């Protein structure tokens, strides 16, 4: 079984993130998107059961090599990084198009049976990529899997959304996104890290994918723009109420005031 797992190099959620000219600044405190670790674990566990290979795929600047390296430490067999100045500022739709072309190219060396992604990237948080990627590839899309079962011919997921439990099944190949509840990612040991340095990583540009000059990629072709951004307000100390029998009433009044005023409390 051949599985492509899509990963992303994103600014650490604990870092001081900022925008410049409407674009998130990258390359300072970037790490593998935490939710993608669950996707890598799902892919590696499936290949351990059925045999085959896991290819970690990312689109990003040269620093995105670190995301591939981490995926290799977590058990992926090889990596592909798509890096090109033409792609800077691409939105989720353009990213899906580029990744789809890469997956098709990867499939030239053997059919890709399954594509797995995380539920979202922690920089954009749109969750648009899995569905867009499936559309580009013309494949079934099973998203937000909290449970995942793969056979040699099918994939089945269980998801909970808006109070409903859905169980969905599709024939392979398919695109699946997984939540952080689907598994517990393994922690690489020293041997895993050493082995990862010997695994092959291929670098492609847009010309390798037949996308050179595509007016839908890059910031100029993006269908979405960041109109404005502001610094999140600093956290303030909470109010401590000594309950002498009136604590419940004070809490109720606090919630009423917050609801009517619309202020952040």
PyMOL commands that set and color helices and strands:
alter all, ss='L'
color gray80, all
select helices_A, chain A and resi 34-50+62-73+85-87+92-109+129-137+190-196+206-209+218-221+247-261
alter helices_A, ss='H'
color red, helices_A
select strands_A, chain A and resi 2-6+9-11+19-20+23-24+30-32+53-59+78-82+114-118+140-145+147-150+154-161+164-171+174-178+201-204
alter strands_A, ss='S'
color yellow, strands_A
deselect
rebuild
show_as cartoon
